[in-house]
Amino acid sequence: MPTHETRQGRIGDETSLHDLAARTFGLACPPGTAQTDIDAFIATHLSVPSFARYLADPDRIIVIVSADDQPAGYSMLVRGPITDPDVAAVVDEKTSIELSKFYLLPERHGSGLAHALMTATLDAAARTGAETCWLGVNQRNVRAAKFYAKHGFEITGVKRFLVGTEWHDDHIRQRALSSAHG
């Protein structure tokens, strides 16, 4: 495994986070997703100004994993109200935190860095006092589904996720938080 470090994101990381997002977001989209929709999503939600807002938001925690001193992936936890009715039906917003983003550069897949990032992310989530962590993942993203299942996230429902003009079907996955993350 390469020399790696995990740390919480901070103001000044927005450009490297945008670069990571631009290189990884499309990997989570199902085959056939229009590149224009992927590009529009990145421009709207994963831009440098977006990451500057996320880093300054006290209800968000960004964790970065670096390998050999180069950013290789990131995650984002979000506290607060659940606005999606499908999620609200199966997740208790008072006791949960959302794992909103979890991305690793494709050339780092299989390196152990995703496990290191997940461990640091779940530790950060537990430190917020949340009892559970939940996420949405595309139903056709088999690689991510296996990874999340390995880390204890179980399917608890379904929701829809808009990328550009196309709606995608997601599984809602949830796991208990504790000091042991497996």
PyMOL commands that place a pseudoatom at each C-alpha (Angstrom):
pseudoatom trace, name=CA, resn=MET, resi=1, chain=A, elem=C, hetatm=0, pos=[0.000, 0.000, 0.000]
pseudoatom trace, name=CA, resn=PRO, resi=2, chain=A, elem=C, hetatm=0, pos=[1.324, 3.460, -0.785]
pseudoatom trace, name=CA, resn=THR, resi=3, chain=A, elem=C, hetatm=0, pos=[2.198, 5.812, 2.034]
pseudoatom trace, name=CA, resn=HIS, resi=4, chain=A, elem=C, hetatm=0, pos=[-1.124, 7.413, 2.866]
pseudoatom trace, name=CA, resn=GLU, resi=5, chain=A, elem=C, hetatm=0, pos=[-2.647, 10.031, 5.109]
pseudoatom trace, name=CA, resn=THR, resi=6, chain=A, elem=C, hetatm=0, pos=[-6.239, 10.924, 5.930]
pseudoatom trace, name=CA, resn=ARG, resi=7, chain=A, elem=C, hetatm=0, pos=[-7.203, 14.323, 7.232]
pseudoatom trace, name=CA, resn=GLN, resi=8, chain=A, elem=C, hetatm=0, pos=[-10.140, 16.656, 7.461]
pseudoatom trace, name=CA, resn=GLY, resi=9, chain=A, elem=C, hetatm=0, pos=[-10.507, 19.059, 4.548]
pseudoatom trace, name=CA, resn=ARG, resi=10, chain=A, elem=C, hetatm=0, pos=[-9.946, 22.750, 5.190]
pseudoatom trace, name=CA, resn=ILE, resi=11, chain=A, elem=C, hetatm=0, pos=[-10.233, 26.079, 3.413]
pseudoatom trace, name=CA, resn=GLY, resi=12, chain=A, elem=C, hetatm=0, pos=[-7.606, 26.026, 0.672]
pseudoatom trace, name=CA, resn=ASP, resi=13, chain=A, elem=C, hetatm=0, pos=[-8.463, 22.457, -0.426]
pseudoatom trace, name=CA, resn=GLU, resi=14, chain=A, elem=C, hetatm=0, pos=[-11.286, 23.516, -2.758]
pseudoatom trace, name=CA, resn=THR, resi=15, chain=A, elem=C, hetatm=0, pos=[-9.259, 23.371, -5.991]
pseudoatom trace, name=CA, resn=SER, resi=16, chain=A, elem=C, hetatm=0, pos=[-7.835, 19.896, -5.312]
pseudoatom trace, name=CA, resn=LEU, resi=17, chain=A, elem=C, hetatm=0, pos=[-11.299, 18.674, -4.219]
pseudoatom trace, name=CA, resn=HIS, resi=18, chain=A, elem=C, hetatm=0, pos=[-12.868, 20.008, -7.427]
pseudoatom trace, name=CA, resn=ASP, resi=19, chain=A, elem=C, hetatm=0, pos=[-10.141, 18.242, -9.430]
pseudoatom trace, name=CA, resn=LEU, resi=20, chain=A, elem=C, hetatm=0, pos=[-10.829, 14.961, -7.604]
pseudoatom trace, name=CA, resn=ALA, resi=21, chain=A, elem=C, hetatm=0, pos=[-14.588, 15.399, -8.116]
pseudoatom trace, name=CA, resn=ALA, resi=22, chain=A, elem=C, hetatm=0, pos=[-14.184, 16.143, -11.827]
pseudoatom trace, name=CA, resn=ARG, resi=23, chain=A, elem=C, hetatm=0, pos=[-12.088, 12.979, -12.239]
pseudoatom trace, name=CA, resn=THR, resi=24, chain=A, elem=C, hetatm=0, pos=[-14.303, 10.666, -10.152]
pseudoatom trace, name=CA, resn=PHE, resi=25, chain=A, elem=C, hetatm=0, pos=[-17.978, 11.719, -10.233]
pseudoatom trace, name=CA, resn=GLY, resi=26, chain=A, elem=C, hetatm=0, pos=[-18.679, 10.096, -13.583]
pseudoatom trace, name=CA, resn=LEU, resi=27, chain=A, elem=C, hetatm=0, pos=[-17.502, 6.743, -12.208]
pseudoatom trace, name=CA, resn=ALA, resi=28, chain=A, elem=C, hetatm=0, pos=[-20.574, 6.612, -9.969]
pseudoatom trace, name=CA, resn=CYS, resi=29, chain=A, elem=C, hetatm=0, pos=[-23.011, 7.228, -12.817]
pseudoatom trace, name=CA, resn=PRO, resi=30, chain=A, elem=C, hetatm=0, pos=[-24.503, 4.291, -14.688]
pseudoatom trace, name=CA, resn=PRO, resi=31, chain=A, elem=C, hetatm=0, pos=[-23.299, 3.526, -18.202]
pseudoatom trace, name=CA, resn=GLY, resi=32, chain=A, elem=C, hetatm=0, pos=[-25.125, 5.623, -20.743]
pseudoatom trace, name=CA, resn=THR, resi=33, chain=A, elem=C, hetatm=0, pos=[-25.335, 8.743, -18.562]
pseudoatom trace, name=CA, resn=ALA, resi=34, chain=A, elem=C, hetatm=0, pos=[-24.853, 11.693, -20.892]
pseudoatom trace, name=CA, resn=GLN, resi=35, chain=A, elem=C, hetatm=0, pos=[-21.459, 13.375, -20.473]
pseudoatom trace, name=CA, resn=THR, resi=36, chain=A, elem=C, hetatm=0, pos=[-23.238, 16.744, -20.720]
pseudoatom trace, name=CA, resn=ASP, resi=37, chain=A, elem=C, hetatm=0, pos=[-25.339, 15.782, -17.661]
pseudoatom trace, name=CA, resn=ILE, resi=38, chain=A, elem=C, hetatm=0, pos=[-22.226, 14.704, -15.740]
pseudoatom trace, name=CA, resn=ASP, resi=39, chain=A, elem=C, hetatm=0, pos=[-20.448, 17.949, -16.683]
pseudoatom trace, name=CA, resn=ALA, resi=40, chain=A, elem=C, hetatm=0, pos=[-23.467, 20.043, -15.679]
pseudoatom trace, name=CA, resn=PHE, resi=41, chain=A, elem=C, hetatm=0, pos=[-23.682, 18.300, -12.285]
pseudoatom trace, name=CA, resn=ILE, resi=42, chain=A, elem=C, hetatm=0, pos=[-19.976, 18.905, -11.646]
pseudoatom trace, name=CA, resn=ALA, resi=43, chain=A, elem=C, hetatm=0, pos=[-20.286, 22.572, -12.680]
pseudoatom trace, name=CA, resn=THR, resi=44, chain=A, elem=C, hetatm=0, pos=[-23.317, 23.084, -10.420]
pseudoatom trace, name=CA, resn=HIS, resi=45, chain=A, elem=C, hetatm=0, pos=[-22.438, 21.004, -7.334]
pseudoatom trace, name=CA, resn=LEU, resi=46, chain=A, elem=C, hetatm=0, pos=[-18.721, 20.158, -7.446]
pseudoatom trace, name=CA, resn=SER, resi=47, chain=A, elem=C, hetatm=0, pos=[-17.127, 23.415, -8.598]
pseudoatom trace, name=CA, resn=VAL, resi=48, chain=A, elem=C, hetatm=0, pos=[-14.342, 25.250, -6.765]
pseudoatom trace, name=CA, resn=PRO, resi=49, chain=A, elem=C, hetatm=0, pos=[-16.892, 27.771, -5.313]
pseudoatom trace, name=CA, resn=SER, resi=50, chain=A, elem=C, hetatm=0, pos=[-19.151, 24.865, -4.242]
pseudoatom trace, name=CA, resn=PHE, resi=51, chain=A, elem=C, hetatm=0, pos=[-16.289, 23.222, -2.365]
pseudoatom trace, name=CA, resn=ALA, resi=52, chain=A, elem=C, hetatm=0, pos=[-15.381, 26.580, -0.768]
pseudoatom trace, name=CA, resn=ARG, resi=53, chain=A, elem=C, hetatm=0, pos=[-18.965, 26.721, 0.594]
pseudoatom trace, name=CA, resn=TYR, resi=54, chain=A, elem=C, hetatm=0, pos=[-18.844, 23.087, 1.726]
pseudoatom trace, name=CA, resn=LEU, resi=55, chain=A, elem=C, hetatm=0, pos=[-15.536, 23.579, 3.555]
pseudoatom trace, name=CA, resn=ALA, resi=56, chain=A, elem=C, hetatm=0, pos=[-16.918, 26.647, 5.360]
pseudoatom trace, name=CA, resn=ASP, resi=57, chain=A, elem=C, hetatm=0, pos=[-20.194, 24.899, 6.333]
pseudoatom trace, name=CA, resn=PRO, resi=58, chain=A, elem=C, hetatm=0, pos=[-20.132, 23.685, 9.965]
pseudoatom trace, name=CA, resn=ASP, resi=59, chain=A, elem=C, hetatm=0, pos=[-22.701, 20.971, 9.064]
pseudoatom trace, name=CA, resn=ARG, resi=60, chain=A, elem=C, hetatm=0, pos=[-20.307, 19.343, 6.570]
pseudoatom trace, name=CA, resn=ILE, resi=61, chain=A, elem=C, hetatm=0, pos=[-17.146, 17.349, 7.162]
pseudoatom trace, name=CA, resn=ILE, resi=62, chain=A, elem=C, hetatm=0, pos=[-14.848, 16.551, 4.249]
pseudoatom trace, name=CA, resn=VAL, resi=63, chain=A, elem=C, hetatm=0, pos=[-12.213, 13.857, 4.697]
pseudoatom trace, name=CA, resn=ILE, resi=64, chain=A, elem=C, hetatm=0, pos=[-9.333, 13.626, 2.220]
pseudoatom trace, name=CA, resn=VAL, resi=65, chain=A, elem=C, hetatm=0, pos=[-7.081, 10.628, 1.661]
pseudoatom trace, name=CA, resn=SER, resi=66, chain=A, elem=C, hetatm=0, pos=[-3.686, 11.282, 0.094]
pseudoatom trace, name=CA, resn=ALA, resi=67, chain=A, elem=C, hetatm=0, pos=[-1.216, 8.775, -1.284]
pseudoatom trace, name=CA, resn=ASP, resi=68, chain=A, elem=C, hetatm=0, pos=[2.430, 9.684, -1.613]
pseudoatom trace, name=CA, resn=ASP, resi=69, chain=A, elem=C, hetatm=0, pos=[1.480, 13.298, -0.759]
pseudoatom trace, name=CA, resn=GLN, resi=70, chain=A, elem=C, hetatm=0, pos=[-1.083, 13.546, -3.600]
pseudoatom trace, name=CA, resn=PRO, resi=71, chain=A, elem=C, hetatm=0, pos=[-4.868, 13.775, -2.963]
pseudoatom trace, name=CA, resn=ALA, resi=72, chain=A, elem=C, hetatm=0, pos=[-6.394, 10.468, -4.090]
pseudoatom trace, name=CA, resn=GLY, resi=73, chain=A, elem=C, hetatm=0, pos=[-9.970, 10.617, -2.805]
pseudoatom trace, name=CA, resn=TYR, resi=74, chain=A, elem=C, hetatm=0, pos=[-12.453, 12.342, -0.563]
pseudoatom trace, name=CA, resn=SER, resi=75, chain=A, elem=C, hetatm=0, pos=[-15.680, 11.876, 1.325]
pseudoatom trace, name=CA, resn=MET, resi=76, chain=A, elem=C, hetatm=0, pos=[-18.277, 14.342, 2.578]
pseudoatom trace, name=CA, resn=LEU, resi=77, chain=A, elem=C, hetatm=0, pos=[-20.531, 13.937, 5.599]
pseudoatom trace, name=CA, resn=VAL, resi=78, chain=A, elem=C, hetatm=0, pos=[-23.604, 16.168, 5.941]
pseudoatom trace, name=CA, resn=ARG, resi=79, chain=A, elem=C, hetatm=0, pos=[-25.644, 16.811, 9.092]
pseudoatom trace, name=CA, resn=GLY, resi=80, chain=A, elem=C, hetatm=0, pos=[-29.058, 18.387, 9.011]
pseudoatom trace, name=CA, resn=PRO, resi=81, chain=A, elem=C, hetatm=0, pos=[-32.595, 18.070, 7.754]
pseudoatom trace, name=CA, resn=ILE, resi=82, chain=A, elem=C, hetatm=0, pos=[-33.507, 15.322, 5.317]
pseudoatom trace, name=CA, resn=THR, resi=83, chain=A, elem=C, hetatm=0, pos=[-35.538, 16.879, 2.505]
pseudoatom trace, name=CA, resn=ASP, resi=84, chain=A, elem=C, hetatm=0, pos=[-36.051, 13.750, 0.375]
pseudoatom trace, name=CA, resn=PRO, resi=85, chain=A, elem=C, hetatm=0, pos=[-39.319, 12.084, 1.486]
pseudoatom trace, name=CA, resn=ASP, resi=86, chain=A, elem=C, hetatm=0, pos=[-38.089, 8.617, 0.456]
pseudoatom trace, name=CA, resn=VAL, resi=87, chain=A, elem=C, hetatm=0, pos=[-35.029, 9.014, 2.699]
pseudoatom trace, name=CA, resn=ALA, resi=88, chain=A, elem=C, hetatm=0, pos=[-37.028, 10.594, 5.542]
pseudoatom trace, name=CA, resn=ALA, resi=89, chain=A, elem=C, hetatm=0, pos=[-39.306, 7.537, 5.530]
pseudoatom trace, name=CA, resn=VAL, resi=90, chain=A, elem=C, hetatm=0, pos=[-36.415, 5.194, 6.479]
pseudoatom trace, name=CA, resn=VAL, resi=91, chain=A, elem=C, hetatm=0, pos=[-33.762, 7.419, 8.143]
pseudoatom trace, name=CA, resn=ASP, resi=92, chain=A, elem=C, hetatm=0, pos=[-34.104, 9.299, 11.453]
pseudoatom trace, name=CA, resn=GLU, resi=93, chain=A, elem=C, hetatm=0, pos=[-32.608, 12.718, 10.760]
pseudoatom trace, name=CA, resn=LYS, resi=94, chain=A, elem=C, hetatm=0, pos=[-32.141, 13.436, 14.480]
pseudoatom trace, name=CA, resn=THR, resi=95, chain=A, elem=C, hetatm=0, pos=[-29.758, 10.509, 14.999]
pseudoatom trace, name=CA, resn=SER, resi=96, chain=A, elem=C, hetatm=0, pos=[-28.125, 10.151, 11.574]
pseudoatom trace, name=CA, resn=ILE, resi=97, chain=A, elem=C, hetatm=0, pos=[-25.515, 11.738, 9.352]
pseudoatom trace, name=CA, resn=GLU, resi=98, chain=A, elem=C, hetatm=0, pos=[-25.363, 11.399, 5.568]
pseudoatom trace, name=CA, resn=LEU, resi=99, chain=A, elem=C, hetatm=0, pos=[-22.337, 10.115, 3.717]
pseudoatom trace, name=CA, resn=SER, resi=100, chain=A, elem=C, hetatm=0, pos=[-23.020, 12.392, 0.759]
pseudoatom trace, name=CA, resn=LYS, resi=101, chain=A, elem=C, hetatm=0, pos=[-19.871, 11.764, -1.277]
pseudoatom trace, name=CA, resn=PHE, resi=102, chain=A, elem=C, hetatm=0, pos=[-17.229, 9.021, -1.343]
pseudoatom trace, name=CA, resn=TYR, resi=103, chain=A, elem=C, hetatm=0, pos=[-14.857, 8.990, -4.304]
pseudoatom trace, name=CA, resn=LEU, resi=104, chain=A, elem=C, hetatm=0, pos=[-11.413, 7.577, -5.048]
pseudoatom trace, name=CA, resn=LEU, resi=105, chain=A, elem=C, hetatm=0, pos=[-9.332, 8.047, -8.191]
pseudoatom trace, name=CA, resn=PRO, resi=106, chain=A, elem=C, hetatm=0, pos=[-9.753, 4.992, -10.438]
pseudoatom trace, name=CA, resn=GLU, resi=107, chain=A, elem=C, hetatm=0, pos=[-6.021, 4.309, -10.546]
pseudoatom trace, name=CA, resn=ARG, resi=108, chain=A, elem=C, hetatm=0, pos=[-6.133, 3.942, -6.732]
pseudoatom trace, name=CA, resn=HIS, resi=109, chain=A, elem=C, hetatm=0, pos=[-8.947, 1.343, -6.700]
pseudoatom trace, name=CA, resn=GLY, resi=110, chain=A, elem=C, hetatm=0, pos=[-7.765, -1.846, -5.013]
pseudoatom trace, name=CA, resn=SER, resi=111, chain=A, elem=C, hetatm=0, pos=[-4.929, -0.057, -3.196]
pseudoatom trace, name=CA, resn=GLY, resi=112, chain=A, elem=C, hetatm=0, pos=[-6.443, -0.088, 0.304]
pseudoatom trace, name=CA, resn=LEU, resi=113, chain=A, elem=C, hetatm=0, pos=[-6.970, 3.674, 0.214]
pseudoatom trace, name=CA, resn=ALA, resi=114, chain=A, elem=C, hetatm=0, pos=[-10.770, 3.361, 0.041]
pseudoatom trace, name=CA, resn=HIS, resi=115, chain=A, elem=C, hetatm=0, pos=[-10.732, 1.323, 3.254]
pseudoatom trace, name=CA, resn=ALA, resi=116, chain=A, elem=C, hetatm=0, pos=[-8.515, 3.948, 4.929]
pseudoatom trace, name=CA, resn=LEU, resi=117, chain=A, elem=C, hetatm=0, pos=[-10.846, 6.723, 3.748]
pseudoatom trace, name=CA, resn=MET, resi=118, chain=A, elem=C, hetatm=0, pos=[-13.955, 4.847, 4.947]
pseudoatom trace, name=CA, resn=THR, resi=119, chain=A, elem=C, hetatm=0, pos=[-12.408, 4.169, 8.360]
pseudoatom trace, name=CA, resn=ALA, resi=120, chain=A, elem=C, hetatm=0, pos=[-11.524, 7.866, 8.801]
pseudoatom trace, name=CA, resn=THR, resi=121, chain=A, elem=C, hetatm=0, pos=[-14.960, 8.918, 7.521]
pseudoatom trace, name=CA, resn=LEU, resi=122, chain=A, elem=C, hetatm=0, pos=[-16.852, 6.635, 9.907]
pseudoatom trace, name=CA, resn=ASP, resi=123, chain=A, elem=C, hetatm=0, pos=[-14.660, 7.828, 12.784]
pseudoatom trace, name=CA, resn=ALA, resi=124, chain=A, elem=C, hetatm=0, pos=[-15.499, 11.447, 11.894]
pseudoatom trace, name=CA, resn=ALA, resi=125, chain=A, elem=C, hetatm=0, pos=[-19.199, 10.557, 11.646]
pseudoatom trace, name=CA, resn=ALA, resi=126, chain=A, elem=C, hetatm=0, pos=[-19.146, 8.869, 15.069]
pseudoatom trace, name=CA, resn=ARG, resi=127, chain=A, elem=C, hetatm=0, pos=[-17.435, 11.919, 16.610]
pseudoatom trace, name=CA, resn=THR, resi=128, chain=A, elem=C, hetatm=0, pos=[-20.470, 14.038, 15.650]
pseudoatom trace, name=CA, resn=GLY, resi=129, chain=A, elem=C, hetatm=0, pos=[-22.605, 12.000, 18.054]
pseudoatom trace, name=CA, resn=ALA, resi=130, chain=A, elem=C, hetatm=0, pos=[-24.684, 10.505, 15.241]
pseudoatom trace, name=CA, resn=GLU, resi=131, chain=A, elem=C, hetatm=0, pos=[-25.895, 6.950, 15.847]
pseudoatom trace, name=CA, resn=THR, resi=132, chain=A, elem=C, hetatm=0, pos=[-26.216, 5.958, 12.190]
pseudoatom trace, name=CA, resn=CYS, resi=133, chain=A, elem=C, hetatm=0, pos=[-24.706, 6.905, 8.848]
pseudoatom trace, name=CA, resn=TRP, resi=134, chain=A, elem=C, hetatm=0, pos=[-26.685, 6.671, 5.603]
pseudoatom trace, name=CA, resn=LEU, resi=135, chain=A, elem=C, hetatm=0, pos=[-25.957, 7.111, 1.917]
pseudoatom trace, name=CA, resn=GLY, resi=136, chain=A, elem=C, hetatm=0, pos=[-27.538, 6.827, -1.500]
pseudoatom trace, name=CA, resn=VAL, resi=137, chain=A, elem=C, hetatm=0, pos=[-25.805, 4.771, -4.192]
pseudoatom trace, name=CA, resn=ASN, resi=138, chain=A, elem=C, hetatm=0, pos=[-26.878, 4.060, -7.742]
pseudoatom trace, name=CA, resn=GLN, resi=139, chain=A, elem=C, hetatm=0, pos=[-28.542, 0.655, -7.966]
pseudoatom trace, name=CA, resn=ARG, resi=140, chain=A, elem=C, hetatm=0, pos=[-26.381, -0.233, -10.980]
pseudoatom trace, name=CA, resn=ASN, resi=141, chain=A, elem=C, hetatm=0, pos=[-23.068, 0.657, -9.280]
pseudoatom trace, name=CA, resn=VAL, resi=142, chain=A, elem=C, hetatm=0, pos=[-22.076, -2.923, -8.381]
pseudoatom trace, name=CA, resn=ARG, resi=143, chain=A, elem=C, hetatm=0, pos=[-18.536, -2.073, -7.281]
pseudoatom trace, name=CA, resn=ALA, resi=144, chain=A, elem=C, hetatm=0, pos=[-19.728, 0.583, -4.821]
pseudoatom trace, name=CA, resn=ALA, resi=145, chain=A, elem=C, hetatm=0, pos=[-22.558, -1.640, -3.543]
pseudoatom trace, name=CA, resn=LYS, resi=146, chain=A, elem=C, hetatm=0, pos=[-20.061, -4.419, -2.702]
pseudoatom trace, name=CA, resn=PHE, resi=147, chain=A, elem=C, hetatm=0, pos=[-17.753, -1.926, -0.992]
pseudoatom trace, name=CA, resn=TYR, resi=148, chain=A, elem=C, hetatm=0, pos=[-20.531, -0.379, 1.106]
pseudoatom trace, name=CA, resn=ALA, resi=149, chain=A, elem=C, hetatm=0, pos=[-21.916, -3.808, 2.054]
pseudoatom trace, name=CA, resn=LYS, resi=150, chain=A, elem=C, hetatm=0, pos=[-18.410, -4.865, 3.163]
pseudoatom trace, name=CA, resn=HIS, resi=151, chain=A, elem=C, hetatm=0, pos=[-18.386, -1.805, 5.445]
pseudoatom trace, name=CA, resn=GLY, resi=152, chain=A, elem=C, hetatm=0, pos=[-21.728, -2.651, 7.034]
pseudoatom trace, name=CA, resn=PHE, resi=153, chain=A, elem=C, hetatm=0, pos=[-24.110, -0.475, 5.006]
pseudoatom trace, name=CA, resn=GLU, resi=154, chain=A, elem=C, hetatm=0, pos=[-27.382, -2.351, 4.480]
pseudoatom trace, name=CA, resn=ILE, resi=155, chain=A, elem=C, hetatm=0, pos=[-30.123, -1.462, 2.007]
pseudoatom trace, name=CA, resn=THR, resi=156, chain=A, elem=C, hetatm=0, pos=[-33.008, 0.202, 3.853]
pseudoatom trace, name=CA, resn=GLY, resi=157, chain=A, elem=C, hetatm=0, pos=[-34.894, 1.844, 0.983]
pseudoatom trace, name=CA, resn=VAL, resi=158, chain=A, elem=C, hetatm=0, pos=[-34.809, 3.435, -2.459]
pseudoatom trace, name=CA, resn=LYS, resi=159, chain=A, elem=C, hetatm=0, pos=[-34.736, 6.995, -3.756]
pseudoatom trace, name=CA, resn=ARG, resi=160, chain=A, elem=C, hetatm=0, pos=[-34.193, 8.913, -6.978]
pseudoatom trace, name=CA, resn=PHE, resi=161, chain=A, elem=C, hetatm=0, pos=[-31.209, 11.156, -7.812]
pseudoatom trace, name=CA, resn=LEU, resi=162, chain=A, elem=C, hetatm=0, pos=[-31.137, 13.759, -10.576]
pseudoatom trace, name=CA, resn=VAL, resi=163, chain=A, elem=C, hetatm=0, pos=[-28.029, 14.100, -12.761]
pseudoatom trace, name=CA, resn=GLY, resi=164, chain=A, elem=C, hetatm=0, pos=[-28.601, 16.792, -15.370]
pseudoatom trace, name=CA, resn=THR, resi=165, chain=A, elem=C, hetatm=0, pos=[-31.916, 15.897, -16.972]
pseudoatom trace, name=CA, resn=GLU, resi=166, chain=A, elem=C, hetatm=0, pos=[-31.860, 12.185, -16.092]
pseudoatom trace, name=CA, resn=TRP, resi=167, chain=A, elem=C, hetatm=0, pos=[-33.285, 10.577, -12.950]
pseudoatom trace, name=CA, resn=HIS, resi=168, chain=A, elem=C, hetatm=0, pos=[-31.300, 7.677, -11.495]
pseudoatom trace, name=CA, resn=ASP, resi=169, chain=A, elem=C, hetatm=0, pos=[-32.509, 4.989, -9.081]
pseudoatom trace, name=CA, resn=ASP, resi=170, chain=A, elem=C, hetatm=0, pos=[-30.507, 4.737, -5.857]
pseudoatom trace, name=CA, resn=HIS, resi=171, chain=A, elem=C, hetatm=0, pos=[-30.479, 2.366, -2.922]
pseudoatom trace, name=CA, resn=ILE, resi=172, chain=A, elem=C, hetatm=0, pos=[-30.531, 3.992, 0.495]
pseudoatom trace, name=CA, resn=ARG, resi=173, chain=A, elem=C, hetatm=0, pos=[-27.974, 2.196, 2.646]
pseudoatom trace, name=CA, resn=GLN, resi=174, chain=A, elem=C, hetatm=0, pos=[-27.501, 2.665, 6.362]
pseudoatom trace, name=CA, resn=ARG, resi=175, chain=A, elem=C, hetatm=0, pos=[-25.257, 1.399, 9.157]
pseudoatom trace, name=CA, resn=ALA, resi=176, chain=A, elem=C, hetatm=0, pos=[-24.869, 1.890, 12.877]
pseudoatom trace, name=CA, resn=LEU, resi=177, chain=A, elem=C, hetatm=0, pos=[-21.910, 3.948, 14.063]
pseudoatom trace, name=CA, resn=SER, resi=178, chain=A, elem=C, hetatm=0, pos=[-19.647, 2.778, 16.835]
pseudoatom trace, name=CA, resn=SER, resi=179, chain=A, elem=C, hetatm=0, pos=[-16.001, 2.865, 17.765]
pseudoatom trace, name=CA, resn=ALA, resi=180, chain=A, elem=C, hetatm=0, pos=[-15.389, -0.347, 15.768]
pseudoatom trace, name=CA, resn=HIS, resi=181, chain=A, elem=C, hetatm=0, pos=[-15.832, -0.030, 11.992]
pseudoatom trace, name=CA, resn=GLY, resi=182, chain=A, elem=C, hetatm=0, pos=[-14.653, -3.429, 10.770]
for i in range(1, 182): cmd.bond("trace and resi %d" % i, "trace and resi %d" % (i + 1))
show_as sticks, trace
zoom trace
